[in-house]
């Protein structure tokens, strides 16, 4: 059953399943909580209370927010953890990975750990050499640029085709769901607004994180010429000993939907270790 949290006159949609320590799931831009459909049942079976969130402007959450930065999204996630009763581990993908960093730094009493999936968590730079050398990265950058500049649903679908190197069995239905949602008035503008935000706010908070952090990258993620190197840089910017990196070879930008079993094999031990004494 979908529930709604009111934040300054807007609403965040979420659903809660299971009992036990709290795990909050937050998806990336242009997506919805349905992207975690393969992960939620396993987390519930492992003994966790799972809150699966539509971030602001996405899914069943409202439109018309004042901002769509990682700092804005982090505030919503902290508000939800406080509402549900923490502490919690936040699992955030892409833009929500950066938001998870900010949430952990700003509310250490509520956030016991974070899992960042293919996260945009630090200042980005574009390498012309990498664009020329890595076809996957060049194509991904082109499709995202067209999405941001023109609000092109066609370009977004081309990006998704690239970002899922192999597709889930239900991909045709899931793509139709995404296309229908993104065709609603205002949804593409929210995605464009997220595309235009810089992850520097998250990068600035990396040294202030005090909880354990698991970074998971997909080896074929088109958002970076070298996804492993991006993950290593995030870990290096965290306080020593807090971060660990795992790379799922063959996965793209959506490991929770493309390789859920491999992701769970990484995250369940992290959750058990992080939430045992929380």
Backbone as CSV, one residue per row, in Angstrom:
resi,resn,N_x,N_y,N_z,CA_x,CA_y,CA_z,C_x,C_y,C_z
1,UNK,0.840,-1.192,0.000,0.000,0.000,0.000,0.880,1.249,0.000
2,UNK,0.605,2.155,-0.922,1.384,3.376,-1.007,1.017,4.334,0.122
3,UNK,2.034,4.851,0.786,1.847,5.869,1.807,2.519,7.151,1.332
4,UNK,2.166,8.260,2.001,2.685,9.548,1.575,3.157,10.341,2.786
5,UNK,4.341,10.938,2.638,4.887,11.816,3.660,4.815,13.245,3.150
6,UNK,4.164,14.107,3.917,4.040,15.508,3.535,5.290,16.273,3.955
7,UNK,5.908,16.938,2.993,7.095,17.766,3.260,6.860,19.129,2.647
8,UNK,6.621,20.113,3.491,6.450,21.507,3.052,5.409,21.639,1.950
9,UNK,4.305,20.909,2.092,3.217,21.024,1.140,3.315,20.103,-0.054
10,UNK,4.409,19.392,-0.207,4.558,18.387,-1.258,4.521,16.998,-0.629
11,UNK,4.473,15.969,-1.456,4.364,14.610,-0.922,5.412,13.678,-1.516
12,UNK,5.942,12.844,-0.655,6.851,11.765,-1.037,6.091,10.447,-0.895
13,UNK,6.038,9.670,-1.972,5.362,8.370,-1.954,6.353,7.280,-1.557
14,UNK,5.877,6.324,-0.767,6.719,5.204,-0.358,5.833,4.051,0.069
15,UNK,6.411,2.874,0.154,5.717,1.753,0.772,6.672,1.037,1.706
16,UNK,6.129,0.398,2.707,6.921,-0.282,3.725,6.525,-1.743,3.768
17,UNK,7.533,-2.616,3.767,7.315,-4.056,3.849,8.222,-4.638,4.915
18,UNK,7.730,-5.658,5.627,8.569,-6.414,6.545,8.726,-5.770,7.908
19,UNK,9.462,-6.476,8.742,9.752,-6.035,10.106,11.235,-6.206,10.379
20,UNK,11.749,-5.366,11.270,13.159,-5.461,11.638,13.848,-4.130,11.452
21,UNK,15.182,-4.126,11.433,15.931,-2.883,11.202,15.541,-2.256,9.868
22,UNK,15.595,-0.931,9.818,15.081,-0.193,8.662,16.112,-0.035,7.561
23,UNK,15.699,-0.351,6.332,16.482,-0.104,5.128,15.627,0.748,4.196
24,UNK,16.162,1.887,3.773,15.455,2.799,2.873,16.075,2.702,1.484
25,UNK,15.245,2.481,0.475,15.701,2.344,-0.902,15.308,3.589,-1.692
26,UNK,16.275,4.189,-2.376,16.014,5.390,-3.167,16.610,5.218,-4.556
27,UNK,15.814,5.421,-5.577,16.197,5.179,-6.969,16.862,6.397,-7.590
28,UNK,17.179,6.295,-8.875,17.795,7.385,-9.614,16.784,8.227,-10.359
29,UNK,17.280,9.233,-11.068,16.393,10.176,-11.762,15.642,9.475,-12.895
30,UNK,14.427,9.964,-13.156,13.627,9.407,-14.239,13.146,8.003,-13.989
31,UNK,13.191,7.559,-12.748,12.845,6.174,-12.415,11.798,6.186,-11.309
32,UNK,11.572,5.047,-10.691,10.624,4.959,-9.594,11.047,3.834,-8.661
33,UNK,10.333,3.707,-7.553,10.652,2.667,-6.579,10.467,1.264,-7.144
34,UNK,9.756,1.172,-8.261,9.558,-0.140,-8.880,10.876,-0.732,-9.367
35,UNK,11.898,0.089,-9.521,13.191,-0.430,-9.978,13.804,-1.397,-8.964
36,UNK,13.365,-1.332,-7.706,13.873,-2.235,-6.667,12.992,-3.482,-6.502
37,UNK,12.183,-3.780,-7.505,11.206,-4.874,-7.394,11.844,-6.229,-7.126
38,UNK,13.073,-6.445,-7.576,13.733,-7.736,-7.371,14.482,-7.809,-6.042
39,UNK,14.693,-6.663,-5.406,15.509,-6.588,-4.196,14.665,-6.627,-2.929
40,UNK,13.501,-5.975,-2.974,12.670,-5.849,-1.768,12.308,-7.195,-1.146
41,UNK,11.809,-8.170,-1.913,11.410,-9.433,-1.277,12.552,-10.123,-0.536
42,UNK,13.744,-10.070,-1.089,14.893,-10.709,-0.443,15.289,-9.988,0.838
43,UNK,15.212,-8.672,0.845,15.534,-7.919,2.057,14.510,-8.185,3.152
44,UNK,13.246,-8.255,2.779,12.199,-8.577,3.758,12.409,-9.986,4.312
45,UNK,12.722,-10.928,3.432,12.953,-12.310,3.868,14.161,-12.408,4.786
46,UNK,15.110,-11.488,4.630,16.309,-11.496,5.474,16.073,-10.824,6.824
47,UNK,14.862,-10.294,7.025,14.530,-9.746,8.334,14.620,-8.251,8.464
48,UNK,14.429,-7.525,7.350,14.502,-6.072,7.389,13.137,-5.449,7.106
49,UNK,12.942,-4.270,7.694,11.798,-3.422,7.358,12.263,-2.521,6.221
50,UNK,11.620,-2.613,5.083,12.099,-1.961,3.870,11.141,-0.851,3.466
51,UNK,11.656,0.368,3.422,10.894,1.504,2.917,11.410,1.836,1.524
52,UNK,10.558,1.655,0.539,10.921,1.864,-0.858,10.297,3.181,-1.310
53,UNK,11.132,4.126,-1.728,10.725,5.527,-1.884,10.705,5.949,-3.350
54,UNK,9.714,6.744,-3.717,9.783,7.525,-4.948,10.366,8.886,-4.571
55,UNK,11.562,9.214,-5.084,12.145,10.500,-4.729,11.320,11.635,-5.353
56,UNK,11.514,12.819,-4.845,10.712,13.974,-5.274,10.680,14.123,-6.795
57,UNK,9.493,14.370,-7.311,9.320,14.562,-8.739,9.200,13.295,-9.553
58,UNK,9.345,12.143,-8.907,9.372,10.865,-9.622,8.258,9.940,-9.133
59,UNK,7.931,8.948,-9.965,6.969,7.924,-9.560,5.643,8.529,-9.148
60,UNK,5.214,8.195,-7.913,3.950,8.711,-7.385,4.144,9.909,-6.461
61,UNK,5.383,10.389,-6.325,5.622,11.591,-5.540,5.206,12.824,-6.337
62,UNK,4.958,13.904,-5.622,4.410,15.095,-6.274,5.464,15.844,-7.079
63,UNK,4.976,16.715,-7.933,5.810,17.631,-8.703,5.773,19.015,-8.048
64,UNK,6.490,19.969,-8.640,6.416,21.341,-8.171,7.313,21.671,-6.998
65,UNK,8.377,20.889,-6.786,9.321,21.172,-5.702,10.190,22.367,-6.064
66,UNK,10.723,23.014,-5.040,11.589,24.175,-5.274,12.941,23.781,-5.855
67,UNK,13.413,22.552,-5.585,14.715,22.129,-6.081,14.797,20.625,-6.177
68,UNK,15.764,20.151,-6.953,15.933,18.712,-7.170,17.396,18.301,-6.989
69,UNK,18.105,18.987,-6.106,19.509,18.663,-5.860,19.632,17.450,-4.945
70,UNK,20.847,16.958,-4.831,21.107,15.866,-3.899,20.834,16.295,-2.453
71,UNK,21.131,17.541,-2.148,20.843,18.054,-0.812,19.340,18.040,-0.542
72,UNK,18.551,18.427,-1.544,17.096,18.398,-1.400,16.599,16.972,-1.166
73,UNK,17.082,16.045,-1.975,16.650,14.651,-1.853,17.094,14.076,-0.515
74,UNK,18.298,14.428,-0.072,18.795,13.953,1.225,17.872,14.394,2.347
75,UNK,17.406,15.636,2.298,16.489,16.117,3.323,15.219,15.310,3.380
76,UNK,14.705,14.912,2.213,13.502,14.076,2.173,13.771,12.709,2.791
77,UNK,14.924,12.125,2.485,15.249,10.794,3.003,15.413,10.819,4.519
78,UNK,16.079,11.853,5.022,16.235,11.983,6.477,14.873,12.166,7.137
79,UNK,14.006,12.965,6.518,12.663,13.170,7.067,11.891,11.858,7.115
80,UNK,12.057,11.024,6.104,11.354,9.742,6.094,11.897,8.806,7.171
81,UNK,13.216,8.752,7.326,13.798,7.910,8.385,13.315,8.382,9.751
82,UNK,13.291,9.672,9.946,12.814,10.211,11.227,11.342,9.853,11.436
83,UNK,10.548,9.925,10.388,9.118,9.607,10.460,8.888,8.136,10.791
84,UNK,9.688,7.266,10.180,9.508,5.828,10.365,10.207,5.309,11.618
85,UNK,11.183,6.044,12.105,11.945,5.611,13.267,13.210,4.880,12.863
86,UNK,14.319,5.585,12.953,15.619,4.999,12.588,16.235,4.303,13.773
87,UNK,17.492,3.959,13.695,18.395,4.260,12.569,18.104,3.404,11.346
88,UNK,18.702,3.794,10.225,18.476,3.092,8.968,19.754,3.057,8.154
89,UNK,19.781,2.102,7.233,20.742,2.128,6.137,20.000,2.637,4.912
90,UNK,20.580,3.596,4.218,20.010,4.080,2.962,20.763,3.434,1.811
91,UNK,20.018,2.829,0.887,20.578,2.347,-0.373,20.109,3.305,-1.454
92,UNK,21.048,4.048,-2.034,20.692,5.046,-3.031,21.416,4.808,-4.340
93,UNK,20.679,4.941,-5.440,21.264,4.713,-6.755,21.397,6.013,-7.522
94,UNK,22.515,6.196,-8.209,22.776,7.332,-9.072,22.667,8.639,-8.293
95,UNK,21.723,9.537,-8.608,21.607,10.800,-7.880,21.328,10.558,-6.402
96,UNK,20.608,9.475,-6.098,20.302,9.172,-4.695,21.498,8.595,-3.947
97,UNK,22.510,8.137,-4.667,23.750,7.758,-4.000,24.417,8.982,-3.398
98,UNK,24.457,10.072,-4.172,24.982,11.319,-3.638,24.131,11.839,-2.496
99,UNK,22.809,11.708,-2.633,21.904,12.144,-1.563,22.140,11.347,-0.292
100,UNK,22.423,10.056,-0.427,22.689,9.222,0.748,23.920,9.710,1.501
101,UNK,24.946,10.134,0.760,26.141,10.694,1.387,25.794,11.904,2.239
102,UNK,25.007,12.805,1.686,24.628,14.018,2.408,23.765,13.680,3.618
103,UNK,22.851,12.720,3.457,22.004,12.302,4.574,22.849,11.756,5.715
104,UNK,23.836,10.930,5.377,24.686,10.330,6.415,25.505,11.386,7.133
105,UNK,26.010,12.367,6.389,26.831,13.409,7.002,26.001,14.358,7.861
106,UNK,24.750,14.596,7.455,23.926,15.587,8.145,23.127,14.998,9.302
107,UNK,22.907,13.692,9.293,22.098,13.061,10.342,22.749,11.761,10.815
108,UNK,23.942,11.840,11.397,24.654,10.612,11.799,23.920,9.815,12.875
109,UNK,23.025,10.456,13.609,22.247,9.741,14.624,21.167,8.874,14.006
110,UNK,20.794,9.168,12.759,19.711,8.433,12.097,20.206,7.459,11.034
111,UNK,21.351,7.739,10.441,21.842,6.936,9.320,23.019,6.088,9.788
112,UNK,22.813,4.774,9.836,23.826,3.851,10.349,24.796,3.379,9.282
113,UNK,24.410,3.514,8.027,25.263,3.079,6.931,24.619,3.458,5.615
114,UNK,25.397,3.478,4.551,24.853,3.775,3.229,25.449,2.821,2.200
115,UNK,24.600,2.445,1.254,25.006,1.662,0.097,24.747,2.533,-1.124
116,UNK,25.771,2.814,-1.891,25.638,3.685,-3.053,25.821,2.863,-4.325
117,UNK,24.776,2.841,-5.146,24.790,2.078,-6.387,25.026,3.017,-7.559
118,UNK,26.114,2.801,-8.288,26.441,3.641,-9.450,26.237,5.114,-9.126
119,UNK,26.861,5.594,-8.050,26.488,6.915,-7.536,27.199,8.077,-8.224
120,UNK,26.465,9.182,-8.354,27.066,10.464,-8.684,27.250,11.204,-7.363
121,UNK,28.471,11.132,-6.821,28.731,11.590,-5.457,29.900,12.562,-5.380
122,UNK,30.496,12.885,-6.484,31.643,13.791,-6.450,31.686,14.577,-7.758
123,UNK,32.455,15.673,-7.748,32.561,16.524,-8.921,32.987,15.721,-10.139
124,UNK,32.300,15.958,-11.247,32.577,15.220,-12.470,33.397,16.065,-13.437
125,UNK,34.247,15.405,-14.182,34.987,16.074,-15.249,34.891,15.214,-16.501
126,UNK,34.840,15.870,-17.633,34.701,15.162,-18.914,36.060,15.101,-19.595
127,UNK,36.486,13.892,-19.928,37.751,13.682,-20.619,37.490,13.506,-22.111
128,UNK,38.006,14.421,-22.916,37.835,14.287,-24.364,38.485,13.012,-24.875
129,UNK,39.612,12.663,-24.279,40.267,11.431,-24.682,39.413,10.224,-24.409
130,UNK,38.766,10.200,-23.238,37.894,9.072,-22.900,36.673,9.033,-23.808
131,UNK,36.130,10.207,-24.150,34.987,10.234,-25.067,35.345,9.639,-26.424
132,UNK,36.556,9.917,-26.864,36.994,9.362,-28.154,37.309,7.878,-28.053
133,UNK,37.824,7.474,-26.902,38.339,6.116,-26.748,37.259,5.099,-26.363
134,UNK,36.273,5.501,-25.558,35.297,4.546,-24.995,33.929,4.813,-25.609
135,UNK,33.525,3.948,-26.519,32.275,4.141,-27.259,31.071,4.179,-26.332
136,UNK,31.034,3.308,-25.364,29.910,3.221,-24.413,29.731,4.549,-23.673
137,UNK,30.825,5.106,-23.216,30.812,6.371,-22.482,30.383,7.516,-23.392
138,UNK,30.879,7.516,-24.622,30.530,8.568,-25.584,29.023,8.532,-25.890
139,UNK,28.495,7.352,-26.121,27.073,7.229,-26.447,26.200,7.612,-25.256
140,UNK,26.586,7.163,-24.060,25.816,7.498,-22.877,25.777,8.998,-22.631
141,UNK,26.917,9.647,-22.787,26.997,11.094,-22.595,26.136,11.827,-23.620
142,UNK,26.130,11.345,-24.841,25.321,11.965,-25.895,23.839,11.858,-25.583
143,UNK,23.390,10.667,-25.207,21.962,10.471,-24.920,21.522,11.278,-23.696
144,UNK,22.364,11.322,-22.668,22.018,12.116,-21.481,21.998,13.602,-21.807
145,UNK,22.932,14.041,-22.648,22.964,15.444,-23.048,21.708,15.840,-23.808
146,UNK,21.232,14.973,-24.696,20.004,15.245,-25.442,18.794,15.256,-24.518
147,UNK,18.808,14.368,-23.537,17.707,14.337,-22.565,17.666,15.633,-21.777
148,UNK,18.820,16.064,-21.291,18.886,17.273,-20.475,18.513,18.514,-21.285
149,UNK,19.048,18.620,-22.487,18.863,19.836,-23.278,17.476,19.932,-23.904
150,UNK,16.955,18.798,-24.388,15.725,18.831,-25.172,14.526,18.200,-24.479
151,UNK,14.769,17.530,-23.350,13.662,16.815,-22.715,13.156,15.685,-23.597
152,UNK,14.066,15.037,-24.279,13.705,14.014,-25.264,13.499,12.652,-24.602
153,UNK,12.273,12.162,-24.646,11.991,10.828,-24.119,12.674,9.759,-24.957
154,UNK,12.776,10.003,-26.262,13.476,9.069,-27.144,14.940,8.930,-26.739
155,UNK,15.588,10.051,-26.436,16.990,10.007,-26.004,17.120,9.298,-24.667
156,UNK,16.182,9.513,-23.764,16.212,8.839,-22.460,16.078,7.333,-22.637
157,UNK,15.217,6.890,-23.523,15.047,5.450,-23.776,16.314,4.862,-24.401
158,UNK,16.974,5.624,-25.257,18.238,5.145,-25.833,19.315,5.030,-24.752
159,UNK,19.323,5.989,-23.824,20.257,5.895,-22.705,19.974,4.641,-21.884
160,UNK,18.713,4.393,-21.561,18.356,3.221,-20.754,18.754,1.926,-21.459
161,UNK,18.592,1.884,-22.777,18.976,0.685,-23.523,20.466,0.410,-23.357
162,UNK,21.249,1.472,-23.314,22.697,1.347,-23.127,23.045,1.034,-21.671
163,UNK,22.303,1.635,-20.745,22.603,1.491,-19.320,22.196,0.138,-18.761
164,UNK,21.393,-0.599,-19.515,21.053,-1.995,-19.195,21.706,-2.888,-20.249
165,UNK,22.997,-3.231,-20.102,23.664,-4.043,-21.126,22.947,-5.368,-21.388
166,UNK,22.397,-5.952,-20.347,21.454,-7.056,-20.509,20.186,-6.645,-19.779
167,UNK,19.050,-7.117,-20.264,17.773,-6.638,-19.773,17.126,-7.652,-18.821
168,UNK,16.419,-7.160,-17.790,15.620,-8.062,-16.954,14.563,-8.763,-17.805
169,UNK,14.074,-9.893,-17.319,13.092,-10.666,-18.082,11.821,-9.875,-18.355
170,UNK,11.488,-8.936,-17.477,10.256,-8.154,-17.631,10.512,-6.788,-18.253
171,UNK,11.602,-6.648,-18.996,12.029,-5.334,-19.436,11.003,-4.638,-20.325
172,UNK,10.330,-5.360,-21.191,9.359,-4.719,-22.086,8.269,-4.022,-21.278
173,UNK,7.766,-4.698,-20.256,6.744,-4.095,-19.413,7.284,-2.955,-18.581
174,UNK,8.506,-3.118,-18.084,9.108,-2.063,-17.264,9.389,-0.811,-18.098
175,UNK,9.875,-0.996,-19.316,10.131,0.156,-20.181,8.830,0.870,-20.510
176,UNK,7.758,0.109,-20.734,6.452,0.723,-20.997,5.984,1.520,-19.783
177,UNK,6.254,0.995,-18.584,5.892,1.699,-17.356,6.660,3.020,-17.249
178,UNK,7.964,2.966,-17.515,8.789,4.168,-17.452,8.321,5.189,-18.489
179,UNK,8.048,4.717,-19.705,7.622,5.629,-20.774,6.300,6.302,-20.411
180,UNK,5.360,5.551,-19.842,4.068,6.123,-19.468,4.239,7.171,-18.363
181,UNK,5.064,6.865,-17.383,5.276,7.807,-16.283,5.980,9.068,-16.769
182,UNK,7.000,8.900,-17.603,7.747,10.061,-18.073,6.963,10.897,-19.080
183,UNK,5.854,10.364,-19.582,5.000,11.123,-20.495,4.001,11.989,-19.744
184,UNK,3.888,11.804,-18.429,3.004,12.652,-17.636,3.553,14.078,-17.602
185,UNK,2.675,15.075,-17.667,3.145,16.465,-17.639,4.005,16.760,-16.404
186,UNK,5.165,17.327,-16.648,6.049,17.724,-15.559,7.112,16.720,-15.188
187,UNK,6.939,15.451,-15.534,7.918,14.439,-15.109,9.253,14.619,-15.820
188,UNK,9.226,14.888,-17.116,10.476,15.090,-17.844,11.185,16.343,-17.358
189,UNK,10.434,17.387,-17.016,11.070,18.606,-16.512,11.791,18.335,-15.188
190,UNK,11.233,17.456,-14.358,11.905,17.085,-13.109,13.198,16.338,-13.410
191,UNK,13.158,15.444,-14.396,14.372,14.725,-14.790,15.421,15.703,-15.311
192,UNK,14.999,16.645,-16.150,15.939,17.639,-16.673,16.558,18.457,-15.545
193,UNK,15.748,18.809,-14.567,16.262,19.584,-13.438,17.308,18.792,-12.670
194,UNK,17.085,17.490,-12.507,18.069,16.644,-11.822,19.341,16.532,-12.645
195,UNK,19.200,16.403,-13.963,20.373,16.325,-14.844,21.268,17.554,-14.698
196,UNK,20.657,18.692,-14.433,21.393,19.952,-14.382,22.041,20.210,-13.032
197,UNK,21.731,19.385,-12.022,22.354,19.586,-10.713,23.744,18.957,-10.699
198,UNK,24.659,19.605,-10.021,26.030,19.092,-9.911,26.184,18.330,-8.602
199,UNK,26.958,17.232,-8.605,27.148,16.449,-7.383,28.183,17.012,-6.427
200,UNK,28.564,18.271,-6.625,29.574,18.861,-5.748,29.101,18.974,-4.307
201,UNK,27.772,19.115,-4.105,27.277,19.187,-2.723,27.516,17.872,-1.993
202,UNK,27.369,16.759,-2.717,27.642,15.449,-2.108,29.137,15.252,-1.891
203,UNK,29.931,15.624,-2.878,31.377,15.477,-2.738,31.932,16.233,-1.554
204,UNK,31.356,17.398,-1.287,31.827,18.205,-0.161,31.541,17.543,1.179
205,UNK,30.564,16.642,1.201,30.189,15.983,2.456,30.886,14.641,2.680
206,UNK,31.580,14.133,1.682,32.246,12.840,1.851,33.176,12.803,3.063
207,UNK,33.991,13.840,3.319,34.879,13.784,4.491,34.132,13.816,5.823
208,UNK,32.836,14.186,5.800,32.064,14.317,7.030,31.235,13.086,7.368
209,UNK,31.301,12.078,6.526,30.562,10.832,6.791,31.258,10.063,7.909
210,UNK,30.464,9.502,8.806,31.033,8.754,9.938,30.591,7.298,9.975
211,UNK,29.713,6.884,9.068,29.192,5.512,9.070,29.834,4.692,7.950
212,UNK,29.699,3.369,7.993,30.234,2.532,6.914,29.544,2.819,5.578
213,UNK,30.318,2.684,4.503,29.819,2.979,3.159,30.229,1.846,2.219
214,UNK,29.264,1.326,1.477,29.535,0.349,0.429,29.199,0.987,-0.911
215,UNK,30.198,1.073,-1.789,30.012,1.583,-3.146,29.947,0.392,-4.095
216,UNK,28.902,0.347,-4.917,28.763,-0.728,-5.906,28.677,-0.099,-7.291
217,UNK,29.607,-0.466,-8.140,29.627,0.018,-9.516,29.354,-1.134,-10.478
218,UNK,28.747,-0.801,-11.605,28.607,-1.765,-12.687,29.763,-1.614,-13.656
219,UNK,30.406,-2.700,-14.000,31.588,-2.629,-14.850,31.324,-2.065,-16.235
220,UNK,30.058,-2.123,-16.691,29.705,-1.602,-18.017,28.829,-0.363,-17.929
221,UNK,28.886,0.339,-16.824,28.106,1.558,-16.659,28.571,2.606,-17.666
222,UNK,27.670,3.101,-18.536,28.090,4.074,-19.556,28.305,5.482,-19.024
223,UNK,28.008,5.712,-17.751,28.148,7.065,-17.203,29.603,7.434,-16.935
224,UNK,30.481,6.448,-16.924,31.906,6.720,-16.705,32.730,5.881,-17.674
225,UNK,33.838,6.451,-18.116,34.758,5.687,-18.955,35.355,4.530,-18.167
226,UNK,35.551,4.746,-16.851,36.122,3.725,-15.981,35.347,3.721,-14.661
227,UNK,34.268,2.944,-14.562,33.449,2.946,-13.349,34.231,2.574,-12.091
228,UNK,35.157,1.646,-12.194,35.946,1.259,-11.022,36.750,2.445,-10.496
229,UNK,37.353,3.194,-11.403,38.139,4.354,-10.986,37.261,5.387,-10.288
230,UNK,36.026,5.560,-10.769,35.112,6.500,-10.115,34.806,6.043,-8.690
231,UNK,34.539,4.748,-8.522,34.285,4.226,-7.186,35.482,4.367,-6.264
232,UNK,36.657,4.135,-6.798,37.882,4.266,-5.990,38.076,5.705,-5.518
233,UNK,37.722,6.670,-6.362,37.864,8.067,-5.972,36.897,8.431,-4.845
234,UNK,35.696,7.882,-4.879,34.741,8.132,-3.802,35.267,7.573,-2.492
235,UNK,35.748,6.344,-2.529,36.289,5.722,-1.320,37.465,6.539,-0.779
236,UNK,38.313,7.033,-1.678,39.476,7.808,-1.254,39.085,9.124,-0.587
237,UNK,37.940,9.678,-0.968,37.494,10.946,-0.387,36.770,10.770,0.945
238,UNK,36.420,9.541,1.292,35.815,9.249,2.587,36.905,9.173,3.659
239,UNK,36.535,9.344,4.933,37.512,9.088,5.992,38.083,7.675,5.876
240,UNK,39.343,7.516,6.208,40.039,6.230,6.041,39.307,5.109,6.760
241,UNK,39.130,4.000,6.052,38.557,2.804,6.648,37.060,2.696,6.588
242,UNK,36.362,3.748,6.138,34.890,3.700,6.132,34.322,3.086,4.861
243,UNK,35.004,3.282,3.741,34.438,2.887,2.459,34.996,1.598,1.913
244,UNK,34.148,0.858,1.229,34.595,-0.314,0.471,33.919,-0.291,-0.890
245,UNK,34.603,-0.827,-1.879,34.129,-0.792,-3.260,33.972,-2.203,-3.796
246,UNK,32.862,-2.422,-4.502,32.649,-3.666,-5.234,32.215,-3.316,-6.649
247,UNK,32.712,-4.037,-7.629,32.339,-3.840,-9.025,31.692,-5.120,-9.535
248,UNK,30.475,-4.983,-10.052,29.782,-6.130,-10.650,30.050,-6.094,-12.146
249,UNK,30.889,-7.000,-12.601,31.234,-7.034,-14.019,30.015,-7.424,-14.849
250,UNK,29.831,-6.728,-15.950,28.692,-7.005,-16.823,27.460,-6.189,-16.497
251,UNK,27.427,-5.568,-15.320,26.290,-4.731,-14.947,26.482,-3.330,-15.500
252,UNK,25.360,-2.640,-15.699,25.405,-1.265,-16.147,25.116,-0.306,-15.010
253,UNK,24.244,0.665,-15.254,23.953,1.713,-14.276,22.887,1.291,-13.266
254,UNK,22.267,0.125,-13.479,21.140,-0.300,-12.639,21.358,-1.705,-12.089
255,UNK,22.369,-1.903,-11.261,22.659,-3.258,-10.779,21.532,-3.859,-9.945
256,UNK,20.730,-3.030,-9.288,19.630,-3.545,-8.470,18.544,-4.185,-9.319
257,UNK,18.411,-3.752,-10.578,17.411,-4.325,-11.469,18.011,-5.325,-12.454
258,UNK,19.298,-5.155,-12.764,19.919,-6.032,-13.766,20.578,-7.253,-13.147
259,UNK,21.251,-7.068,-12.017,21.967,-8.170,-11.361,21.608,-8.210,-9.874
260,UNK,20.320,-8.390,-9.539,19.904,-8.302,-8.135,20.544,-9.349,-7.234
261,UNK,20.745,-10.556,-7.737,21.334,-11.605,-6.894,22.768,-11.262,-6.508
262,UNK,23.532,-10.746,-7.457,24.911,-10.350,-7.146,24.936,-9.162,-6.201
263,UNK,24.000,-8.242,-6.383,23.930,-7.092,-5.486,23.580,-7.533,-4.067
264,UNK,22.619,-8.421,-3.941,22.220,-8.899,-2.617,23.353,-9.652,-1.927
265,UNK,24.140,-10.383,-2.695,25.276,-11.097,-2.114,26.281,-10.122,-1.500
266,UNK,26.339,-8.922,-2.039,27.232,-7.892,-1.496,26.592,-7.134,-0.332
267,UNK,25.313,-6.837,-0.461,24.681,-5.934,0.501,24.181,-6.626,1.757
268,UNK,23.759,-7.876,1.675,23.237,-8.532,2.880,24.292,-8.646,3.984
269,UNK,25.533,-9.039,3.689,26.551,-9.037,4.750,26.825,-7.625,5.286
270,UNK,26.797,-6.627,4.408,27.005,-5.241,4.844,25.888,-4.810,5.788
271,UNK,24.644,-5.131,5.442,23.520,-4.762,6.295,23.589,-5.468,7.640
272,UNK,23.917,-6.742,7.615,23.999,-7.498,8.881,25.052,-6.898,9.795
273,UNK,26.181,-6.532,9.233,27.264,-5.946,10.015,26.917,-4.548,10.506
274,UNK,26.243,-3.779,9.662,26.001,-2.369,9.961,24.827,-2.161,10.904
275,UNK,23.792,-2.976,10.770,22.565,-2.758,11.534,22.459,-3.622,12.785
276,UNK,23.401,-4.530,13.008,23.315,-5.418,14.168,23.237,-4.642,15.462
277,UNK,24.069,-3.633,15.611,24.115,-2.887,16.880,23.514,-1.479,16.744
278,UNK,22.827,-1.233,15.627,22.280,0.112,15.414,21.046,0.350,16.282
